Protein backbone atom coordinates (compact mmCIF):
# COMPACT_ATOMS: atom_id res chain seq x y z
CA UNK A 1 0.00 0.00 0.00
CA UNK A 2 3.00 2.29 0.17
CA UNK A 3 2.42 2.99 -3.55
CA UNK A 4 -0.53 5.16 -2.51
CA UNK A 5 1.21 6.88 0.41
CA UNK A 6 2.41 10.31 -0.72
CA UNK A 7 4.86 10.79 2.16
CA UNK A 8 6.52 7.40 1.92
CA UNK A 9 6.85 7.46 -1.86
CA UNK A 10 8.41 10.93 -1.70
CA UNK A 11 10.90 9.66 0.89
CA UNK A 12 11.90 6.71 -1.29
CA UNK A 13 12.30 8.97 -4.32
CA UNK A 14 14.51 11.27 -2.26
CA UNK A 15 16.76 8.32 -1.35
CA UNK A 16 17.16 7.43 -5.01
CA UNK A 17 18.07 11.03 -5.74
CA UNK A 18 20.68 11.18 -2.97
CA UNK A 19 22.75 8.19 -4.06
CA UNK A 20 24.62 7.51 -7.27
CA UNK A 21 22.48 5.71 -9.82
CA UNK A 22 23.46 2.03 -9.58
CA UNK A 23 24.74 -0.03 -12.47
CA UNK A 24 22.50 -2.88 -11.27
CA UNK A 25 20.43 -3.83 -8.23
CA UNK A 26 20.55 -7.01 -6.15
CA UNK A 27 17.59 -7.17 -3.78
CA UNK A 28 16.69 -9.58 -1.00
CA UNK A 29 13.05 -9.54 0.03
CA UNK A 30 11.30 -10.78 3.16
CA UNK A 31 8.92 -12.58 0.83
CA UNK A 32 11.34 -15.12 -0.61
CA UNK A 33 12.92 -17.61 1.75
CA UNK A 34 14.54 -20.52 -0.07
CA UNK A 35 17.64 -22.64 0.40
CA UNK A 36 20.08 -23.00 -1.20
CA UNK A 37 20.61 -19.46 -2.52
CA UNK A 38 18.27 -19.04 -5.46
CA UNK A 39 18.24 -16.26 -8.04
CA UNK A 40 15.27 -14.83 -9.88
CA UNK A 41 14.99 -14.95 -13.64
CA UNK A 42 17.61 -12.61 -15.14
CA UNK A 43 15.85 -12.15 -18.48
CA UNK A 44 14.73 -8.73 -19.64
CA UNK A 45 11.19 -7.76 -18.63
CA UNK A 46 11.16 -10.41 -15.91
CA UNK A 47 7.51 -10.96 -14.92
CA UNK A 48 6.28 -9.86 -11.51
CA UNK A 49 4.99 -12.06 -8.71
CA UNK A 50 1.70 -10.77 -7.27
CA UNK A 51 2.16 -12.51 -3.93
CA UNK A 52 -0.76 -10.89 -2.12
CA UNK A 53 -4.54 -11.12 -2.13
CA UNK A 54 -7.56 -8.95 -1.45
CA UNK A 55 -6.17 -5.74 -2.95
CA UNK A 56 -7.50 -3.52 -5.71
CA UNK A 57 -7.29 -4.78 -9.28
CA UNK A 58 -4.80 -2.08 -10.25
CA UNK A 59 -2.05 -3.72 -8.19
CA UNK A 60 -2.31 -6.93 -10.21
CA UNK A 61 -1.99 -5.02 -13.47
CA UNK A 62 1.21 -3.19 -12.57
CA UNK A 63 4.39 -3.94 -14.50
CA UNK A 64 8.09 -3.23 -14.01
CA UNK A 65 10.05 -4.30 -17.07
CA UNK A 66 13.75 -4.20 -16.24
CA UNK A 67 16.75 -4.87 -18.53
CA UNK A 68 18.59 -8.20 -18.74
CA UNK A 69 20.46 -9.06 -15.53
CA UNK A 70 22.36 -12.13 -16.76
CA UNK A 71 25.78 -10.64 -16.00
CA UNK A 72 24.74 -9.81 -12.44
CA UNK A 73 23.45 -13.37 -11.97
CA UNK A 74 26.81 -14.71 -13.15
CA UNK A 75 28.70 -12.45 -10.74
CA UNK A 76 26.54 -13.40 -7.74
CA UNK A 77 26.94 -17.10 -8.49
CA UNK A 78 30.71 -16.70 -8.78
CA UNK A 79 30.89 -15.20 -5.28
CA UNK A 80 29.40 -18.22 -3.57
CA UNK A 81 31.60 -21.03 -2.16
CA UNK A 82 32.38 -23.89 -4.53
CA UNK A 83 30.63 -26.34 -2.22
CA UNK A 84 27.38 -24.34 -2.10
CA UNK A 85 24.96 -24.69 -4.96
CA UNK A 86 23.33 -21.60 -6.45
CA UNK A 87 20.01 -22.26 -8.14
CA UNK A 88 18.94 -20.24 -11.17
CA UNK A 89 15.16 -20.11 -11.30
CA UNK A 90 12.55 -18.57 -13.59
CA UNK A 91 10.86 -16.80 -10.68
CA UNK A 92 9.85 -13.17 -11.14
CA UNK A 93 10.23 -10.23 -8.76
CA UNK A 94 7.90 -10.31 -5.73
CA UNK A 95 6.22 -7.26 -4.22
CA UNK A 96 8.98 -6.83 -1.65
CA UNK A 97 11.22 -6.05 -4.62
CA UNK A 98 9.19 -4.41 -7.35
CA UNK A 99 7.05 -2.13 -5.17
CA UNK A 100 9.88 -0.03 -3.66
CA UNK A 101 11.89 -0.14 -6.90
CA UNK A 102 8.91 1.06 -8.92
CA UNK A 103 8.93 4.15 -6.70
CA UNK A 104 12.70 4.67 -6.54
CA UNK A 105 13.52 3.96 -10.19
CA UNK A 106 10.23 4.29 -12.11
CA UNK A 107 11.92 4.16 -15.53
CA UNK A 108 12.88 0.50 -14.87
CA UNK A 109 16.14 1.10 -16.74
CA UNK A 110 18.43 -0.70 -14.26
CA UNK A 111 19.05 -4.49 -14.31
CA UNK A 112 17.44 -6.07 -11.23
CA UNK A 113 18.05 -9.49 -9.74
CA UNK A 114 16.36 -10.91 -6.67
CA UNK A 115 18.12 -13.35 -4.36
CA UNK A 116 16.41 -15.65 -1.89
CA UNK A 117 17.16 -15.67 1.83
CA UNK A 118 18.54 -19.17 2.45
CA UNK A 119 18.46 -18.92 6.26
CA UNK A 120 17.26 -16.76 9.14
CA UNK A 121 20.54 -17.12 11.05
CA UNK A 122 22.09 -13.62 11.36
CA UNK A 123 25.68 -14.96 11.34
CA UNK A 124 25.14 -16.85 8.09
CA UNK A 125 23.39 -13.88 6.50
CA UNK A 126 26.22 -11.56 7.51
CA UNK A 127 28.69 -13.93 5.87
CA UNK A 128 26.55 -14.02 2.74
CA UNK A 129 26.59 -10.24 2.69
CA UNK A 130 30.37 -10.20 3.03
CA UNK A 131 30.66 -12.38 -0.06
CA UNK A 132 28.53 -9.90 -1.97
CA UNK A 133 30.54 -6.85 -0.88
CA UNK A 134 32.68 -6.70 -4.08
CA UNK A 135 29.49 -6.00 -6.04
CA UNK A 136 29.42 -2.56 -4.48
CA UNK A 137 32.77 -1.70 -6.06
CA UNK A 138 31.07 -2.35 -9.40
CA UNK A 139 28.28 0.11 -8.66
CA UNK A 140 25.69 -2.52 -7.70
CA UNK A 141 23.13 -1.45 -5.09
CA UNK A 142 22.45 -4.20 -2.56
CA UNK A 143 19.02 -3.83 -0.92
CA UNK A 144 17.48 -5.67 2.01
CA UNK A 145 13.71 -5.20 1.76
CA UNK A 146 11.62 -5.84 4.86
CA UNK A 147 10.09 -3.90 7.75
CA UNK A 148 11.73 -2.74 10.97
CA UNK A 149 8.64 -3.99 12.81
CA UNK A 150 6.01 -6.28 11.33
CA UNK A 151 3.60 -7.44 14.01
CA UNK A 152 0.55 -7.50 11.73
CA UNK A 153 -1.43 -9.96 13.90
CA UNK A 154 -1.26 -7.52 16.82
CA UNK A 155 -2.41 -4.34 15.07
CA UNK A 156 -5.70 -2.90 16.26
CA UNK A 157 -5.70 0.37 14.31
CA UNK A 158 -5.13 -0.14 10.57
CA UNK A 159 -5.14 3.55 9.63
CA UNK A 160 -1.91 4.70 8.00
CA UNK A 161 -1.32 7.34 10.68
CA UNK A 162 -2.05 5.03 13.62
CA UNK A 163 -0.07 5.57 16.81
CA UNK A 164 2.67 2.96 17.08
CA UNK A 165 2.00 0.24 19.65
CA UNK A 166 4.54 0.09 22.46
CA UNK A 167 6.04 -3.15 21.12
CA UNK A 168 6.71 -1.40 17.80
CA UNK A 169 8.12 1.86 19.14
CA UNK A 170 10.33 0.16 21.72
CA UNK A 171 11.77 -2.30 19.21
CA UNK A 172 12.39 0.53 16.75
CA UNK A 173 14.21 2.64 19.36
CA UNK A 174 16.30 -0.37 20.39
CA UNK A 175 17.27 -1.12 16.78
CA UNK A 176 18.01 2.52 16.03
CA UNK A 177 20.43 2.73 18.94
CA UNK A 178 22.21 -0.51 18.01
CA UNK A 179 22.50 0.57 14.38
CA UNK A 180 23.83 4.00 15.38
CA UNK A 181 26.55 2.26 17.38
CA UNK A 182 27.34 -0.35 14.73
CA UNK A 183 26.52 -3.01 17.31
CA UNK A 184 25.97 -6.06 15.13
CA UNK A 185 26.30 -8.46 18.05
CA UNK A 186 23.33 -6.90 19.82
CA UNK A 187 21.28 -6.77 16.62
CA UNK A 188 22.05 -10.44 15.95
CA UNK A 189 20.59 -11.33 19.33
CA UNK A 190 17.31 -9.54 18.60
CA UNK A 191 15.11 -12.55 19.37
CA UNK A 192 16.23 -12.48 23.00
CA UNK A 193 17.52 -8.94 23.57
CA UNK A 194 15.06 -6.67 21.81
CA UNK A 195 12.07 -5.17 23.64
CA UNK A 196 8.75 -5.81 21.97
CA UNK A 197 9.59 -9.35 20.92
CA UNK A 198 7.95 -11.50 19.72
CA UNK A 199 5.17 -9.01 18.93
CA UNK A 200 7.40 -6.82 16.76
CA UNK A 201 8.37 -9.88 14.71
CA UNK A 202 6.19 -12.96 15.31
CA UNK A 203 8.14 -14.35 12.35
CA UNK A 204 11.56 -12.91 11.57
CA UNK A 205 11.75 -12.71 7.78
CA UNK A 206 10.97 -8.98 7.69
CA UNK A 207 13.94 -8.16 9.93
CA UNK A 208 16.63 -10.56 8.73
CA UNK A 209 17.31 -8.97 5.28
CA UNK A 210 19.07 -6.30 7.35
CA UNK A 211 21.97 -8.66 8.05
CA UNK A 212 22.80 -9.19 4.38
CA UNK A 213 23.14 -5.44 3.90
CA UNK A 214 25.21 -5.05 7.06
CA UNK A 215 27.47 -7.86 5.88
CA UNK A 216 27.98 -6.09 2.56
CA UNK A 217 29.16 -2.92 4.30
CA UNK A 218 32.65 -1.56 3.70
CA UNK A 219 33.13 -1.85 7.47
CA UNK A 220 30.74 -4.18 9.27
CA UNK A 221 30.66 -2.39 12.65
CA UNK A 222 30.38 1.16 11.29
CA UNK A 223 27.37 3.27 12.32
CA UNK A 224 24.68 3.54 9.66
CA UNK A 225 22.70 6.49 8.39
CA UNK A 226 18.94 6.54 8.92
CA UNK A 227 17.22 7.85 5.78
CA UNK A 228 13.58 7.26 6.76
CA UNK A 229 11.98 6.92 10.16
CA UNK A 230 8.45 7.16 11.49
CA UNK A 231 5.57 4.71 11.29
CA UNK A 232 3.02 3.35 8.81
CA UNK A 233 -0.05 1.70 10.40
CA UNK A 234 1.99 1.74 13.61
CA UNK A 235 4.82 -0.29 12.08
CA UNK A 236 8.31 1.18 11.93
CA UNK A 237 9.39 2.05 8.40
CA UNK A 238 12.97 2.89 9.45
CA UNK A 239 15.27 2.61 6.44
CA UNK A 240 19.03 2.87 6.57
CA UNK A 241 22.00 3.46 4.29
CA UNK A 242 25.04 1.26 4.98
CA UNK A 243 28.37 2.80 4.03
C-alpha positions as CSV (number, residue, x, y, z in Angstrom):
1,X,0.0,0.0,0.0
2,X,3.0,2.3,0.2
3,X,2.4,3.0,-3.5
4,X,-0.5,5.2,-2.5
5,X,1.2,6.9,0.4
6,X,2.4,10.3,-0.7
7,X,4.9,10.8,2.2
8,X,6.5,7.4,1.9
9,X,6.9,7.5,-1.9
10,X,8.4,10.9,-1.7
11,X,10.9,9.7,0.9
12,X,11.9,6.7,-1.3
13,X,12.3,9.0,-4.3
14,X,14.5,11.3,-2.3
15,X,16.8,8.3,-1.4
16,X,17.2,7.4,-5.0
17,X,18.1,11.0,-5.7
18,X,20.7,11.2,-3.0
19,X,22.7,8.2,-4.1
20,X,24.6,7.5,-7.3
21,X,22.5,5.7,-9.8
22,X,23.5,2.0,-9.6
23,X,24.7,0.0,-12.5
24,X,22.5,-2.9,-11.3
25,X,20.4,-3.8,-8.2
26,X,20.5,-7.0,-6.2
27,X,17.6,-7.2,-3.8
28,X,16.7,-9.6,-1.0
29,X,13.1,-9.5,0.0
30,X,11.3,-10.8,3.2
31,X,8.9,-12.6,0.8
32,X,11.3,-15.1,-0.6
33,X,12.9,-17.6,1.8
34,X,14.5,-20.5,-0.1
35,X,17.6,-22.6,0.4
36,X,20.1,-23.0,-1.2
37,X,20.6,-19.5,-2.5
38,X,18.3,-19.0,-5.5
39,X,18.2,-16.3,-8.0
40,X,15.3,-14.8,-9.9
41,X,15.0,-14.9,-13.6
42,X,17.6,-12.6,-15.1
43,X,15.8,-12.2,-18.5
44,X,14.7,-8.7,-19.6
45,X,11.2,-7.8,-18.6
46,X,11.2,-10.4,-15.9
47,X,7.5,-11.0,-14.9
48,X,6.3,-9.9,-11.5
49,X,5.0,-12.1,-8.7
50,X,1.7,-10.8,-7.3
51,X,2.2,-12.5,-3.9
52,X,-0.8,-10.9,-2.1
53,X,-4.5,-11.1,-2.1
54,X,-7.6,-8.9,-1.5
55,X,-6.2,-5.7,-2.9
56,X,-7.5,-3.5,-5.7
57,X,-7.3,-4.8,-9.3
58,X,-4.8,-2.1,-10.3
59,X,-2.0,-3.7,-8.2
60,X,-2.3,-6.9,-10.2
61,X,-2.0,-5.0,-13.5
62,X,1.2,-3.2,-12.6
63,X,4.4,-3.9,-14.5
64,X,8.1,-3.2,-14.0
65,X,10.1,-4.3,-17.1
66,X,13.7,-4.2,-16.2
67,X,16.7,-4.9,-18.5
68,X,18.6,-8.2,-18.7
69,X,20.5,-9.1,-15.5
70,X,22.4,-12.1,-16.8
71,X,25.8,-10.6,-16.0
72,X,24.7,-9.8,-12.4
73,X,23.5,-13.4,-12.0
74,X,26.8,-14.7,-13.1
75,X,28.7,-12.5,-10.7
76,X,26.5,-13.4,-7.7
77,X,26.9,-17.1,-8.5
78,X,30.7,-16.7,-8.8
79,X,30.9,-15.2,-5.3
80,X,29.4,-18.2,-3.6
81,X,31.6,-21.0,-2.2
82,X,32.4,-23.9,-4.5
83,X,30.6,-26.3,-2.2
84,X,27.4,-24.3,-2.1
85,X,25.0,-24.7,-5.0
86,X,23.3,-21.6,-6.4
87,X,20.0,-22.3,-8.1
88,X,18.9,-20.2,-11.2
89,X,15.2,-20.1,-11.3
90,X,12.5,-18.6,-13.6
91,X,10.9,-16.8,-10.7
92,X,9.8,-13.2,-11.1
93,X,10.2,-10.2,-8.8
94,X,7.9,-10.3,-5.7
95,X,6.2,-7.3,-4.2
96,X,9.0,-6.8,-1.6
97,X,11.2,-6.1,-4.6
98,X,9.2,-4.4,-7.3
99,X,7.0,-2.1,-5.2
100,X,9.9,0.0,-3.7
101,X,11.9,-0.1,-6.9
102,X,8.9,1.1,-8.9
103,X,8.9,4.1,-6.7
104,X,12.7,4.7,-6.5
105,X,13.5,4.0,-10.2
106,X,10.2,4.3,-12.1
107,X,11.9,4.2,-15.5
108,X,12.9,0.5,-14.9
109,X,16.1,1.1,-16.7
110,X,18.4,-0.7,-14.3
111,X,19.1,-4.5,-14.3
112,X,17.4,-6.1,-11.2
113,X,18.1,-9.5,-9.7
114,X,16.4,-10.9,-6.7
115,X,18.1,-13.4,-4.4
116,X,16.4,-15.7,-1.9
117,X,17.2,-15.7,1.8
118,X,18.5,-19.2,2.5
119,X,18.5,-18.9,6.3
120,X,17.3,-16.8,9.1
121,X,20.5,-17.1,11.1
122,X,22.1,-13.6,11.4
123,X,25.7,-15.0,11.3
124,X,25.1,-16.8,8.1
125,X,23.4,-13.9,6.5
126,X,26.2,-11.6,7.5
127,X,28.7,-13.9,5.9
128,X,26.6,-14.0,2.7
129,X,26.6,-10.2,2.7
130,X,30.4,-10.2,3.0
131,X,30.7,-12.4,-0.1
132,X,28.5,-9.9,-2.0
133,X,30.5,-6.8,-0.9
134,X,32.7,-6.7,-4.1
135,X,29.5,-6.0,-6.0
136,X,29.4,-2.6,-4.5
137,X,32.8,-1.7,-6.1
138,X,31.1,-2.3,-9.4
139,X,28.3,0.1,-8.7
140,X,25.7,-2.5,-7.7
141,X,23.1,-1.4,-5.1
142,X,22.5,-4.2,-2.6
143,X,19.0,-3.8,-0.9
144,X,17.5,-5.7,2.0
145,X,13.7,-5.2,1.8
146,X,11.6,-5.8,4.9
147,X,10.1,-3.9,7.7
148,X,11.7,-2.7,11.0
149,X,8.6,-4.0,12.8
150,X,6.0,-6.3,11.3
151,X,3.6,-7.4,14.0
152,X,0.6,-7.5,11.7
153,X,-1.4,-10.0,13.9
154,X,-1.3,-7.5,16.8
155,X,-2.4,-4.3,15.1
156,X,-5.7,-2.9,16.3
157,X,-5.7,0.4,14.3
158,X,-5.1,-0.1,10.6
159,X,-5.1,3.5,9.6
160,X,-1.9,4.7,8.0
161,X,-1.3,7.3,10.7
162,X,-2.0,5.0,13.6
163,X,-0.1,5.6,16.8
164,X,2.7,3.0,17.1
165,X,2.0,0.2,19.7
166,X,4.5,0.1,22.5
167,X,6.0,-3.1,21.1
168,X,6.7,-1.4,17.8
169,X,8.1,1.9,19.1
170,X,10.3,0.2,21.7
171,X,11.8,-2.3,19.2
172,X,12.4,0.5,16.8
173,X,14.2,2.6,19.4
174,X,16.3,-0.4,20.4
175,X,17.3,-1.1,16.8
176,X,18.0,2.5,16.0
177,X,20.4,2.7,18.9
178,X,22.2,-0.5,18.0
179,X,22.5,0.6,14.4
180,X,23.8,4.0,15.4
181,X,26.5,2.3,17.4
182,X,27.3,-0.3,14.7
183,X,26.5,-3.0,17.3
184,X,26.0,-6.1,15.1
185,X,26.3,-8.5,18.0
186,X,23.3,-6.9,19.8
187,X,21.3,-6.8,16.6
188,X,22.1,-10.4,15.9
189,X,20.6,-11.3,19.3
190,X,17.3,-9.5,18.6
191,X,15.1,-12.6,19.4
192,X,16.2,-12.5,23.0
193,X,17.5,-8.9,23.6
194,X,15.1,-6.7,21.8
195,X,12.1,-5.2,23.6
196,X,8.7,-5.8,22.0
197,X,9.6,-9.4,20.9
198,X,7.9,-11.5,19.7
199,X,5.2,-9.0,18.9
200,X,7.4,-6.8,16.8
201,X,8.4,-9.9,14.7
202,X,6.2,-13.0,15.3
203,X,8.1,-14.4,12.4
204,X,11.6,-12.9,11.6
205,X,11.8,-12.7,7.8
206,X,11.0,-9.0,7.7
207,X,13.9,-8.2,9.9
208,X,16.6,-10.6,8.7
209,X,17.3,-9.0,5.3
210,X,19.1,-6.3,7.3
211,X,22.0,-8.7,8.1
212,X,22.8,-9.2,4.4
213,X,23.1,-5.4,3.9
214,X,25.2,-5.1,7.1
215,X,27.5,-7.9,5.9
216,X,28.0,-6.1,2.6
217,X,29.2,-2.9,4.3
218,X,32.7,-1.6,3.7
219,X,33.1,-1.8,7.5
220,X,30.7,-4.2,9.3
221,X,30.7,-2.4,12.6
222,X,30.4,1.2,11.3
223,X,27.4,3.3,12.3
224,X,24.7,3.5,9.7
225,X,22.7,6.5,8.4
226,X,18.9,6.5,8.9
227,X,17.2,7.8,5.8
228,X,13.6,7.3,6.8
229,X,12.0,6.9,10.2
230,X,8.5,7.2,11.5
231,X,5.6,4.7,11.3
232,X,3.0,3.3,8.8
233,X,0.0,1.7,10.4
234,X,2.0,1.7,13.6
235,X,4.8,-0.3,12.1
236,X,8.3,1.2,11.9
237,X,9.4,2.0,8.4
238,X,13.0,2.9,9.5
239,X,15.3,2.6,6.4
240,X,19.0,2.9,6.6
241,X,22.0,3.5,4.3
242,X,25.0,1.3,5.0
243,X,28.4,2.8,4.0
